[in-house]
């Protein structure tokens, strides 16, 4: 997803989803293991929304090329 695209999806912290059995959630000061089915469903739904917004294929290649070029121009 490029920074030029706006959407309501904005995660406040990172997480790793392990199938639908657990999520490891990282915040600034701690890490937690979540296994409650209702909570995991929220992380799965958030992941699915982000995945739908993600650039893929040629669009991803072009976005990465622009990012590389911008970074290289920083000197």
N, C-alpha and C positions, 0 to 999 in steps of 0.2 A: 504494500500500500504506500503510495507516494504521499509526501507531505502536502501536496497540492489538493489532496482529496479530503473533504470533511465528512465525518460521520459521527453519530452519537456514541459509537463504541469507543470507550477509552478506559482500558484497564488501569487500576490504581496500583497494581503490583504484578510481579511475574509469577508464573506457576508452571509446573510440569505435570501433565496429565498422563497417568499410566493406565492405559485402556480405560475402563470405567471402574477400576478398583480403588484408585487412590490418586490424590493430587498433593504434590509438594508445593507449598506456597511460601514464597520468600518476600519478606518486607525489609525495610531498612534495618531493623534491629533484631529480627528473629526469622525462623523458618518453622513451618508447621506441616504436619501430615494430616490430611483430611480424608476420611473414609466414609462419611455419612452420605448415603445415596442422594438425598435431596441437595446437599451442597455440591456433590460431584456433578449433578445434572446442570447446575448453574455454570460450572466451569466448562462443561461440554458445550452448552449452548453459546457461551461467550467465545469459545474456540471456534465453533462453527460459523459464527458471525464474522469473526476476524478472518477466517480462511476464505470466506466468500468475498471479502474485500481485497484479499491479497493479489498482487500482480503475479502473473504466471506467463510462461512461454516467452514470446517475443516482447511483450510489455515489460516483463521482469528484466530481460536482457537489456532493453533500452534504458530502464530506470537505473540499473546497476552501472551501465556505461556513463550515464549522466552523473551519478554519484562519484564514480572514479575520477571523472574529468574535473568535477568541482573540487574534490579533495586534492587532486594533483595541482590545481591552480593556487592552492594555499601556500605553496612554496616550501 
